[in-house]
Amino acid sequence: MDVKAHSWYFQLWVEEGLIALLCLLVFFGVYFVKSVKLYRKTDLSQPLAWIGLGIFSAMAAFCVGVIVNDMMAGLAQLFWGLLGLGFSVNYILTERLKGTADKQ
């Protein structure tokens, strides 16, 4: 049976269940909260900080956009790849901030 909810979140809820949707929302929430905290403290003179901020902005726009549209198969790889890259950039920037704090 083909179900089209016209929202990626509702589509996930219908196909996988409420627990899967809540897990996904918690996963995104962790990324967004950590990113907001990180980019408020980060010096944006570093090129890597701008890359991370751009990835964060793209992820935020995408997560808002799929409220009224379902995820197309062609965008899924780009979305998950950028999300993984975003977590990696956040980790590198966090380690740099820790290193800077240790030197002071």
C-alpha positions, 0 to 999 in steps of 0.5 A: 500500500502506497501512503503519501502523507506529504510531510516527511515527519508524518510519512515516517510516523505512518511507515515506521511508527511514533517511536522512530519519529521521536528518535529522529526528532531527538537526534535532530534536536541534539544536533541543533542544540549543540550547533547553536551553543557552539556557533554562539561561542565560535570565532567566525574568522575561521573558514571551518566555522563558516562551513559548519554554519552553512551546513547547520543553516542548510540542515535547518532549512531542510528540516523546516522544508520537509514539514510540508513536503516529503523527502525525495529519494534523490535528496536523501543521500545529500541530506544524511551526508551533510548531517554527518559532515555537520556533526564532524565539523562541530566535533572539530570546532569543539576540540579546537575550543577546548584546546584554546581554553586549555592554553589560557 
